[in-house]
């Protein structure tokens, strides 16, 4: 369907339109959000797998979800990536080479900054991978943050001049159920993205002004619905008595009556239209401050995610059922029996005696008449329970193997192989296990690469020449330095003239990086593998290099 356009200059109609769009987005994902919340509860050991009357600990006696997730997570993301920025074509392009070097250094700083108060890139990527494994969709948002200062005016009585003290491009993980998407079957067709945020009165006054804030009510109540989240969660549950306002920050790419590529602020309470409308604040090529969400279950017909756990949930329930039965049978297998009452005192003393202690008895005649002490005690039969327990253990192992086959973990874990297998057989299993993971690993790498590209684009569009010079440490000339050298060169200084001709300027480098077309044509932004290589593979590759080098040296000799 096509997204309708709100009528112009009708605030009530605009508010109604967006409320309808947001409600429709929640309805499309209602089933997934309910399943995702339940799955996260199972992973964290807080919720049962079904609505039975047992306690949570009894309901999930074998948390295969936690085990699988902790196995897949390091296999998909285990090391912070390194940016690889280089010329797309290895021809003679000095300016492209300079721009690539500058872009690489900026990204190396942005993903490994030690500035307090910002989420690290490594943590954001790790949490995004975890969200993709559990709820089924991960969203990381890029931001531009700047601190401004005021410089006194040169003329007495003049207005102070505002300047940028510091600026940074950063990223943060978006809570999986705090982001909504407009209707589309392909990511390129998504018309808008809305982020649910809670802001206090001070921040609301800064954004919307005192006039609008006076009409709003700030409360400690959380915006929850019983099906999705009956309790405050995450950052909201820790805010205590801090009163906040629930706001939708809508990044609207679609063409409306007031233009396109706008950031719109909307609140349920405020029925007079928008709280605020901003122009595109980041100037990104794709407008949205997030790349295409990370999802491991690919779909061709819609964007509603699917949790991995739902693919083997029936087998997980069967595994828990078998584990409960095993626990009950183990509880039943005890050394219990009956004995001859006339030997009661003697048997009681015997079972309480210490090791290697002999007990005298006056009941020897009764014991001899019964044919021995073992004939006077009759233990409850447990042989059949042991047989059943053995079969249950086998059934549970078979169920686990089915789950491992669905997820591909059986080929990942080396401990799943048997000792009798040959080295070739184990290598084949490892190779095929890697192939099964390649698509998921590629999705993680794609997502990390897209974030890096967006960070570099923000740096190119927003950062000043001075910021680039400080972050990279490259000796390119700023505009002010170039103007000073030009004046010195015009005065007849040959050294200044030579330096001016041989040293590139930040104006030239940033002009190329800020041009979307030129940047795409001449610069390629990738990452190295985000997978931690195994020591055995590294050793094998080094050995191959040394052998080849030795053969080459022999040939030269």
N, C-alpha and C positions, 0 to 999 in steps of 0.2 A: 504494500500500500504506500501511498505518497503521504508524507507528513504535511498536515494542514498548516496554513499560515494564519496566525492570529489576526483578527481585524485591527486596523490601525486606530490609535487613540481611544481604545476602549479597554481600560485597565482591568475591569471585571472579566471581560472576555479573555484577555491575555492570561490572567491568573487561572481561570477555568481551563484554558487550553493546556497549560503546563501541568496542572494537577492531573488532568486526564492522561497526559503523556507519561508522567512519572508513575501513576497507578498502573497503567498498561505495562510498563517495563517491569514493575514488581510482579505483576500477575504472570507474565511470560516465564519468569524465573522462580515462581513460588515453590514448585515441587523441588527444584534443585536446591534452593536455599534451605528448605526444611531438611532435606537429606544431608546437605553439607554441615549444618549445625549438629545433627546427630552423629555424623562421622567424626567430626572434631571431638565431640564428647567421648566417643569410643577410644580415639587415639590418646586422649588425655586421661583416660581411666575414670571419667566422671559420669558417663551415661551408659545405659544398657543398650543392647542391640535390638531389643524388642520391648513392648510395653507389658512385661509380665510382672508378677508380684514379688519376684526375687530382688535381692539387693544388687547394686551395681557390680560388686565384686563377684558375686555368684553368676550374674548374667553374662559377664565376659571373662570366663576363667582362663582363656587362651587368647591373648591380644595379638592376633596375627597381623592386624593392621599396623600396630606400632612396630612390630618386627620388620615387616616389609618396607615400611616407610624409612626406617633407620638404615636399611640395607640399600635402598634405591637412592636416597638423598646424597650420600658421598659419591655414589657412582655417577650421578648426574652433575653435581657441582661440589668440588672439594678444594679448589684453589682460586684465589683472586686472579682474574685475567689481566693480561698485559695488552695495552692498545698497540695496534700495528697500523700506523698511518704512513702511507707511501704513495708515490706517483702511480696512477693507474697504468700508464704506459712508460716504459723505461727508455724513452727517447730524451733528446736534449731539451729539458724544461727546467732551467735554473729557478724560476719563480715558483713552479710547482714543488720542487725539492725543498725550497726554503719554507713554503707554507706547510708542507707535510711534516717537516721537523718541528715547526712551531706548534702545530696541532697535536703531535705526539706528546710533546712536553707538557702542554696544558692538560691533556687527558691523564697523563701519569700523575700530575698533581691532584686533579679533581677526584680521582678514584682512590687516592691514598693520602688525603689531607688529614692532618691531626687537629683540626679546628674543633673545639668543643661545641656541643649544642646541635650537631648535625649527624644524621644517620650515615654510617659508613657505607660505601658502595658494596663492600663484601657482605655486610649484614643484610643490606637490601636484596642483593642477588640470592643469598641463602634463604631468606624468608620467602622470597618470591617462588623459589623452587619448592619449598615446603607447602606453600599455598596451592601450587599446581598439582602436587601429589595428593593433598587432602581434599579441600573443597573442589578443586578441579580447575580453578582459574586464578591467575596471579596478575596483579596490577601494580606497577611502580611508576610514580609520578615524578617528573623532573621540575625543578624550580630555579628561579633566579632570585637571589637575595643580595641586597646592597645596603650599605650603611652610608648615610649622607651627613655631611658637616656643613657649617656655614663659615664663610670667609668674610672678614670685615670689608666694607666698601672702601674703595680708594678715596672717594670724595666724602667729605664730612657731611653727615646727614643722609647719605645714600643707603639704598637697601643692600643688605649683605648678600653675597653670592654663594649659592649652594654648590657643593662639589661632592664627588663620590670618594668616601674614605676607603671603603673596601667593597668588593663584590665577589660573588661566588655562585657557581652553578652546582646544584646538589640534587639528590634524589631521595625519595622516601617511599616506603611501602604503604600502599593504601589497603586498609582493612577490607577484606574480600566482600563483605556485605554492606559496604558504605559507598558503593559506586553503581550507577545505573547507566544503561545504554539505550539509545534510541533504536527503533526497529530497523533491522537490516539483515540480509542473509549473508552479506560479505562485509569484511571489515572496512573496505574502501568506501562502502555506501553508508556507514553509520553517520546519522545527521547530527547527533549531539551526545555528549557524555556529561553526567551529573555526579558531583561528589557531595555526599552528606557530611556536613561539618557542624560542630558545636562551638560557638564563639561567645565570649563573655561580653559584658556591656562596654568595656573599654575598647575592645577590638571592633565591636559593632559601631560605636560612635566614630571611630577613625574611618571606617569604611563607608558608612551610610549617612553620617551627620546626626546632630542632636534632634532635629525635627522629626525624622523618621523613627529614631530610637524611642522617643517619647510615646509612640503609638504601639510599641512592642512590649511583650511580657516575657521576662526572663525567669525561668524556674529551674528547680533541681530535678524535676521529673525527666525521665529519659524517654526518648522517642523509640519505643519498642512495640512490637506486637506479639501477642501470646504464642502464635505459631512459630515465629522465627526466633524470638529471644525473650523469654519471660523475665530475665534478670539483667540488670546493667552489666556490661561486659567491657573489657579493654580499658581505654583511657577514660570512659564515662564513669565507671564504677569507683574510680579513685578521686573523683573531683570533689567529693564531700558536699559541703554546703555551697559550693561555687555555683552561682546561677548562670545558666547559659541559654542560648537561643539556637534552635535547630534551623539550619539554612542549607538550601541547595545551591551549589555553585555549578552552573550549567555552562559548559563550553559548547556553544552552538555554532556549528559550521554551516548549517543550511541557510539559504537565502531567504530572508524575511523582508517585511516592509521597511524596516529600519536598517537594512543592510545584512551582511553576512560576516562570519568569523567574529562573533561577539561573545563576551563572557557575561552571563546574566546571573544575578543573585535573586533568589526567590525564597519566600518564607510562607508557611501555611497560614500564619496569622494575618499577614499583610495582603489584603485583597485588592489593593489599589494598583496592582501591576508589579513591576520589578522594584526590588530594593535599590538596585544599582545596575547599570549596564556599562561595561568597559570595552574598549577596543582591544584587538588582539595584543596581549601583553608580551608575548615571547617571539612572535614573528617566525614560528617554525614552519617548515614546508608543509607538514601534515596538519598544522594548527593544534591538534590535540596534544596535551602535555604528557601523554602516555603512548608507548608503542602498542602494537597489536598484542593483546593479552596472551600470556603464556598458558597454553592448554595442551595436555598430552593426549587427549582423546580427540582426534581430528574429525571434523564434520564438514560436509559440503553444502548442507541445506539450511543451517541456522547457526547462530552464535551462542546459543545456550550451552553452558559447559556441562560436562559429565564427570563425576568423581570416579577415580580409578577403583575405589573400594566397591562400587556398585557392580563392577564386572565379575567379582568373585564373592559377593556378599552371601549368596546361598551356600557356597562351600565353607565360608567362615562360620555361618550359623551351624552347619553340620559339624564342623570342628569343635565348636563350643559345646554342642550337644554330646558328642563323644567324650569330651573332657569331663563334663558333669557326670556322666555314667561311670567313667573311670574313677572319679573321686568317690562316688557312692560305694562302688565295689571295693575299693581300697579300704574304705571305712568299715566295710563288713568283714574283711579278712582279718580276723583276730584269733589269738590262741585262747579259745573258750571251750569248756567241757564240763562234765559232771564226774563225780567219784563216789566210791563206797562211803557211806556216812560213818561207818565204824572206824574208818581210817582218817577221819577228818582232822584230828589234832596232829597226827603224824605227818600227813600231807602238808598241812599248813606250816609246820616247822621245817619241813623239807624245802619248800619253795621260798622260804625266808632265809635259808642258810647261806653262808658265804661260800665262795669258791673253794673247792677241795675240802669241804667240811663234811664229816661223816656224822650221821644222826643215829643214836641208838634207839631201838623201838622194842616194845613189848608185844607188838601185834604181828610178830613174825609168823605165827601159826596161821593167821588169817591171810597174810600175804602169800604164804606157801600154798594154802588151800586154793587161793584164786589163780595160782599159776604164775605169780610174779607181780611186781608193782604195776607194770604196764597194763596188766589185765584188770586192775582196779580203777583205772582212769579211762574215761571215754571222751575224746575230743570231738568237737563239732566238725563235720566234714567241710573242708574248704577247697578240695581239689577241683570241683566243678567251677567255683568262683575264679580260681586261678586260670583255668582254661578260658573262661569268658573274658577275663582281664587281658590275657595274652592276645586274644582276637581283637579286642577293642584297641589295644595299642597298635596292632597292625592296620586296623581300619583308619585310625587317626593319622598314621604315617602316610597312608595312601591318599587321604584327604589333603594333607599338606602338600604332597607331590602334585596333586591337581592344581592347587592354588599357585604353586611355584611355576607350573607350566603356563598358567594363564598370565602371570606377571613376568615370566622370564627369569626369575630369581634362581631357579634350579641350575641354570647354565652359568650364572654369575658366581655363585658361591663355590669355591674350590672344595670346601669340605663336603659338598654333596656327592663328590665322586668316590668311588670305592677303591680300596688299595690294590685290587687286582688289575685295574685299568692300566694300559700302557701310556707312555708319555704322549704318543701321537694321539691317542683317544682323548686324553685330557686337553691337549692343545686344540683339537677340533671342537670340543665342547666350549672351550674358552672363546674360540673365534666366533662360533655361532652365537654365544651369549652376548658378545660385543656387538654383533650385527643386530641383534634384537634390541639392544639399547641405543643404537646409533641414531634412530629417529628421535628419541626423547632427548639424547644429548645434543643433537643438532638444534632442537627447539630451544633448549637452554642457551646455547651459543648464539642463536639468532636473536634471542631476547636481549642478552647482554650486549651484543653488537649494536642493536637498535638504540639502546639507552646511551651507549657511548657516542653514537652519531648525533643524538639529540643534545647531549651535553656540549659537544664541540660546536654545534650550530648555535646554541645559546651563547657560548663564549664568543663566537665570531660576531654575533649580532649585537651583544650587549656590552661586552668588556671593552674598556678603553685601551688605547695604545700603552699607557703606563702600566695598566694591570697585566697586559700580555708580556711586557718587558720584564716585570717583576716575577711573574710566574715561571717564565721560561728561562730567564737569564741569558737570552740570545742578544748579541750586540747589534741588532737592527736599530736604525735611527728612527726616533719618534718625529712627528711633524715639527715640534718645536726645535729639536736638535738639528733637523735638516735645514730649517730656516736660519738658524744661527750660523751653521757651516756655510750656507749660501752667502750670507752677508760677509763672512770672513774671506771666502773665496773671491768675491767681487772686489774686496779690498786688495787683492793681489797675493794672497797666501797660496802657494802651490800645494802645500801639504793638505790644506782644507779642501782644495779642488780635487785632489786625488782621492781623499777619503770619501768625498761626496759621490764620486763616480763609482767607487769600488764597493761601497757599503749599501746593502738594500735598506729600504725603509719599511716601517710597519704599515704605512699607508698603502703601499703596493701589496704587501702580503695579505692584509685584512680585506682589501678590496676584492681579492680573488676568493677568499674564504667566505665573504658575505654574499657573493654572487652564487645563488643556488645552482644555476646551470654550470658555471665554471667549476665550482667545487665538486659537482657530481662527475663532470667530464675528466677532471685532471687529478682528483684526489680519491683514493680508496681507503675506507676506514674499516678495519677488521679487528679481530682479537686472536690471540694465540689460543690453543686448546684450553678450555676450562677444566679439563680432567687431569688429575694428578697422575703422571705417568708412573708405571711400576718400575721398581729398581731392576728387575730381571730384564724388562724390555730395553731399558737404557743400556744395560751392560751388553746386551746382544747387539744393539746398534753401534755402540762404540767398538766392539770387537770386529764387526764387519768393516767399519771405517779403517781400523788399524790394519786389517788383512789387505784391504784394497790399497792402502797407502804403501804397505810393504812390497806388494807386487809391482806397484808403479815405480818405486825406487829401484827395485831389482832390474826392471826393464830399462830405466834410465842408465843404470850402471853398465 
